[in-house]
Every structure is written in C-alpha cells, then in structure tokens.
C-alpha cells in the first residue's frame, strides 16, 4: 500500500453527520500521527446489537485496504479495535510480523503491507468511537497516536455525540408538531363519535385509538376519515367495539 501525503488538520464542523464526521476524523488522524500511512474510524451506537456485525457499525477509512482491516476484525471477533472496545484502553501492535495475538487480522494486515497499528477508543453520551492508525514499518504507533490524535478523537466524539442528540431532539420536535397539527381533527372525530354513540370524550377517543390499532392506520388518518364521512359507515364498527368492551 503506497505512502500518502496528508494536509494539515482542519477544524471539525460544529455538527457533522456521522459518516462525514468519521471520514474527516480518519483523514485528520492519519495526518496528525507521525509514521502513519492511513487511518480508520468507527462509530457504534447504543442500540447496535453486536460489535461483531458490520451492519451495526459506521466505518470510514483513508484507503480501501484499511477498510478491509476493520471488516475482518468485525467478522472474526478479534483485533485491536475489539480489544480497545473491551478494555476502554488503547490497543495495538508494534510489529505484526511477530505479534501473534490476532491471527486473522494479522494475516490481512501483513497482506496489505501494514506492519504496525494502534487503536484509541472514545465514548460520549452513548456514542463509542475508535480511531485506528496504521504504519508500513514496525514501531510504537500507540504512543505516536496519543497527543494530537487523542485530543482530536475526544473533540470529534463529543461533537458527533452532540450532533446525534440534536438530531434526535429534532425528530421529537417534528413528532410533537405533527401531534399538535393533528389534534383539531382528532377532537372533531371524537365529537362525531360522541354524537353517534352517545358516549363521553374519553370513550370516543379510546374507540378511535382501538380502530387505529385494529386497522393498522394512524390515529389521525382514522380521525380524518370520520370527519370526512361524518361518521357514516363507521357506526356499526364503533358500536361493535363499544359492545365488545361492555361485554
């Protein structure tokens, strides 16, 4: 794998997307680490089921061969990334030609011309990130990666975690906004059901909710149908639901 030249690290964006943020992190980690020929970055979210599943992890690499090194670790369940995640401490190998701890990772790394590697783990607000740097020559990359690369990892992980929480908050705001917009039509539908069945508001809402569940439709869509038809055609279904509860 050929040597690469890297530009000076740039300031991380305030709220990068996860994939873009990891790609920038990998590029900057490679340029920050002396004797590094490239880097990878991974992110694992708390809902991900297994650290051994490729689909559960977002991966960025500065070179395709390095992406394959991450994949072989996820598939085999061994390697410095998993060791760093298990212990919460840096993990790596100064010379993979003589380090026999991770056979499958070692074989793939040597095949790609990688002789040394180091992985640093980071965690913030449920987001776990790793930075791995790789060298074409044997040497203590773990120490080289600490310092500017470690600081970069801390800052980026915090930024990515903040962005993730911000996006989750936006989803909740959208859901609340949709609920508020749907409230008038649901209230109208409840009024129609109350008139048809002669029931109170709580009972009318419960019947609409149960109709939504039984028909696998959103509550607001059921309410819109009731309002549009003025309840015509729904009397029998609503009365049946009401009688089922009473029996």
C-alpha positions in Angstrom: 0.0 0.0 0.0 1.6 3.3 -1.1 2.5 6.1 1.3 0.1 9.0 1.3 0.6 12.7 1.9 -1.9 14.5 4.2 -2.8 18.1 4.6 -2.7 19.9 8.0 -5.8 19.0 10.2 -8.7 21.4 9.8 -11.2 22.4 12.5 -14.0 20.0 12.9 -17.5 21.2 11.8 -19.9 22.1 14.6 -22.5 19.4 13.8 -21.2 17.0 11.2 -23.2 14.0 10.1 -21.8 10.7 11.5 -20.4 9.4 8.2 -18.9 12.6 7.1 -17.5 13.3 10.6 -15.8 9.9 10.7 -14.3 10.4 7.3 -12.8 13.7 8.3 -11.7 12.2 11.6 -9.8 9.4 9.8 -8.1 11.8 7.4 -7.0 14.1 10.2 -5.9 11.3 12.5 -3.6 10.0 9.7 -2.1 13.4 9.2 -1.7 14.0 13.0 0.1 10.7 13.7 3.8 10.5 12.7 4.8 7.5 10.6 1.2 6.7 9.8 0.2 5.6 6.3 -3.5 5.9 6.9 -6.3 5.6 9.5 -9.8 4.3 10.1 -12.6 5.5 12.3 -15.6 3.6 13.5 -18.8 4.5 15.5 -21.0 2.3 17.5 -24.4 3.4 18.8 -26.0 2.1 21.9 -28.9 0.4 20.1 -26.4 -1.6 17.9 -26.9 -5.3 18.8 -23.4 -6.6 18.3 -19.9 -5.2 17.9 -19.2 -8.2 15.6 -21.7 -7.2 12.9 -20.6 -4.9 10.1 -24.1 -3.6 9.5 -24.2 -2.2 13.1 -21.2 0.0 12.7 -20.4 3.1 10.7 -16.8 2.8 9.2 -14.6 5.4 7.5 -11.1 4.7 6.1 -8.5 6.6 4.2 -7.8 3.6 2.0 -9.9 0.6 0.8 -7.3 -1.8 2.2 -7.7 -0.3 5.6 -11.5 -0.6 5.5 -10.9 -4.4 4.9 -8.9 -4.5 8.1 -11.8 -3.2 10.0 -14.2 -5.7 8.4 -12.0 -8.7 9.2 -12.0 -7.7 12.8 -15.8 -7.4 13.0 -16.2 -10.7 11.2 -13.6 -12.7 13.2 -14.3 -11.0 16.6 -10.6 -10.4 17.1 -8.3 -7.5 16.7 -7.1 -4.2 18.2 -10.5 -2.4 17.7 -12.4 -5.0 19.7 -9.6 -5.2 22.3 -9.8 -1.4 22.7 -13.6 -1.5 23.0 -13.5 -4.4 25.5 -11.0 -2.7 27.8 -11.7 1.0 27.1 -7.9 1.5 26.6 -5.7 1.8 23.6 -4.6 -1.4 21.9 -2.2 -2.2 19.0 0.8 -4.0 17.8 4.3 -2.6 17.3 5.2 -5.3 14.8 2.5 -7.5 13.3 5.2 -9.8 11.8 5.9 -11.0 15.3 2.7 -10.2 17.2 0.5 -13.4 17.1 -2.5 -12.2 19.2 -5.0 -11.7 16.3 -4.2 -14.3 13.6 -6.9 -13.2 11.0 -6.3 -9.5 11.5 -2.6 -10.1 11.4 -2.7 -12.0 8.1 -4.9 -9.4 6.4 -2.8 -6.5 7.7 0.5 -8.1 6.5 -1.1 -8.9 3.2 -1.9 -5.2 2.8 1.7 -4.2 3.8 0.8 -3.0 7.3 3.4 -3.8 9.9 2.0 -1.8 12.9 -1.2 -0.4 14.2 -2.8 1.3 17.2 -6.5 1.9 18.1 -7.7 4.5 20.5 -11.3 4.3 22.0 -13.6 7.2 22.9 -17.1 7.4 24.3 -19.5 10.2 24.9 -23.3 10.2 25.6 -23.8 6.6 24.4 -21.7 7.0 21.2 -18.5 4.9 21.0 -15.8 5.9 18.5 -12.5 4.3 17.7 -9.5 5.7 15.8 -7.0 3.3 14.3 -3.8 4.4 12.7 -1.5 2.1 10.6 2.1 2.0 9.7 4.1 0.4 6.9 7.0 -0.1 9.2 7.3 -1.6 12.7 7.2 0.9 15.6 5.2 2.1 18.6 2.3 3.8 16.9 0.3 3.7 20.1 2.5 6.3 21.7 2.6 8.3 18.5 -1.2 8.4 18.3 -1.5 9.8 21.7 -1.4 13.6 21.9 -2.8 15.5 19.0 -4.6 12.4 17.6 -6.1 11.6 21.0 -7.3 15.2 21.5 -8.8 15.1 18.0 -10.7 11.9 18.9 -12.0 13.4 22.1 -13.3 16.6 20.4 -14.8 14.8 17.4 -16.5 12.2 19.5 -18.1 14.9 21.7 -19.2 16.8 18.5 -20.7 13.7 16.9 -22.5 12.8 20.1 -23.9 16.3 20.4 -25.0 16.2 16.8 -26.7 12.8 17.3 -28.6 14.2 20.4 -29.5 17.3 18.4 -30.9 15.2 15.5 -32.9 13.1 18.0 -34.3 16.2 19.5 -35.4 17.5 16.1 -37.2 14.2 15.5 -39.1 14.6 18.8 -40.0 18.2 17.8 -41.3 17.1 14.5 -43.4 14.4 16.2 -44.8 16.9 18.6 -45.5 19.3 15.8 -47.4 16.6 13.9 -49.3 15.7 17.0 -50.3 19.3 17.6 -51.4 19.7 14.0 -53.5 16.5 14.2 -55.2 17.5 17.4 -58.1 19.5 15.9 -59.1 16.8 13.5 -59.0 14.2 16.3 -61.1 16.4 18.5 -63.6 16.8 15.7 -63.7 13.0 15.2 -64.3 12.5 18.9 -67.2 14.8 18.8 -68.8 12.8 15.9 -68.2 9.5 17.8 -69.8 11.0 20.9 -72.8 12.0 18.9 -73.2 8.6 17.2 -72.7 6.5 20.3 -73.9 8.9 23.0 -70.6 8.4 24.9 -68.2 10.8 26.6 -65.0 12.2 25.2 -62.7 9.7 26.8 -64.7 6.8 25.5 -64.8 8.3 22.0 -61.0 8.8 21.9 -60.5 5.2 23.1 -62.7 3.8 20.3 -60.8 5.9 17.7 -57.5 4.6 19.1 -58.7 1.0 19.0 -59.9 1.4 15.5 -56.5 2.7 14.6 -54.8 -0.3 16.1 -57.2 -2.8 14.5 -56.9 -1.3 11.0 -53.2 -0.6 11.3 -53.7 3.0 10.4 -52.5 6.2 12.1 -54.9 7.7 14.6 -55.0 11.0 12.6 -55.9 9.1 9.4 -58.8 7.4 11.2 -59.9 10.7 12.5 -59.8 12.3 9.1 -61.9 9.6 7.7 -64.5 10.0 10.4 -64.6 13.8 9.9 -64.8 13.5 6.1 -67.6 10.9 6.2 -69.3 12.5 9.2 -69.1 9.0 10.8 -71.2 7.4 8.1 -70.3 3.7 7.6 -68.5 3.6 10.9 -71.5 3.4 13.1 -71.6 -0.4 13.1 -67.8 -0.8 13.7 -67.8 1.7 16.5 -70.9 0.2 18.1 -69.4 -3.3 17.9 -66.2 -2.1 19.6 -68.3 -0.4 22.3 -70.3 -3.5 22.8 -67.2 -5.7 23.0 -65.9 -3.6 25.8 -69.2 -3.6 27.6 -69.4 -7.4 27.5 
